[in-house]
Amino acid sequence: MKLNLSDGFRAGFISVVLLALATYAVFGFQHGFEEQVGWYLTLLPGAIVAAGISDFIQKTIPNAKSVTFWSLVVCLNFLWYFGITFAVIKAFRFVSNASKRH
């Protein structure tokens, strides 16, 4: 049975799985401090942008910084992984369709 799922749905599902694995890799294992920061910035790159935006929002609404930061971390990293997986899926479809034509 073949599932006819859109590329966006597939990318979204894979993005959720990758985000969960990245979060587990960063927070689930005991690392040294420097190693923890390295894993954090490598696997969750949206945290850099989220820190800047949450600092800006803290000036307006001081009590909302932690909620804003963690919401932005999850959303931006999901978008990061979604973009990567969507591009990989589209590239795979392009290459597989090109090989069928020849």
N, C-alpha and C positions, 0 to 999 in steps of 0.2 A: 504494500500500500504506500503510495507516494503522497506526501503531504505537500499541498500547494500553499506554502507560506511566502509572504512577501519578503524581500530582502531587508526591509526595515524592521520587520518583526524578528527575523533571524538575528540581525545585528543587535537589536535591543535585548534579546534573550542572552546572547553571548556576552554582551556588555555587562549585564547584571552578574553573570557568572564570573567574568574577569574581575569586576569590581569587588565581589565577595572574596575571591581568592587573593587579590591584592591587599584588601583590608585584613584578612586573616594572616597573610605573610608579614604585614607590618606590625599588627597589634597582638597576634596570637603567639608569637615566638619571643623568647627572651634574647635580646641582642645587647651588645654594648651600646653606649650612648652614641658614638660616632657612626656605628653601623646602623643603628636604628634611624638616625637622621638620613643617612644615605638611602636606606630602603624606603623611607617615608617620601622623600623628594623624588625618587626614581619611579615608584609605583603609584604614587598619588600626586601627580604634578599640578593638579588643580588647586592644591592647598596654597601654592604661592600666590595665585590670583585671588583666592578666597581670603587670604590674610589681608591683602590690600583693600579689598572691597569691604570687609568687615570692620577694618579700622576706620574707613570713611563713614560707615553706617553708625559706628559707635559714637561719633561726634554728634549725630542727630538723635539717636535713641541709645543711651548708655546701657540699658539693661538687656538689649537684644544682641550683644556681641557674640556670645557663645552659640546661641541658636542660629544666628545668621552665619557664623563661620562654618559650623558643621553641616548646615543645609547646603551652603555653597560648595563645600568640599565634596559632598556626595553628588550634587548635581553636575558640577564641572568635571569631575572625574568620570561620571557616567557619560557625559557628552564626549569626553576625550576617548574613552574606550569605544563608544558608539561610532565615532568618526573613523577610528582605525579599523574596526571590524567591518563597517560598511564599505570602506575603500578596498579592503581585502576581498570581500565577497564580490564586489563589482569587478575587480581585477581578475579574480578567478573565473567569473562568468565570461568576461571578455576573452580571456585566453582559451577557455574551453570552447567557446563559440568560434573563435578563429581557427582552432585546430580541426573543428568539424567541417569547416568550409573547404579545407585543402585536402 
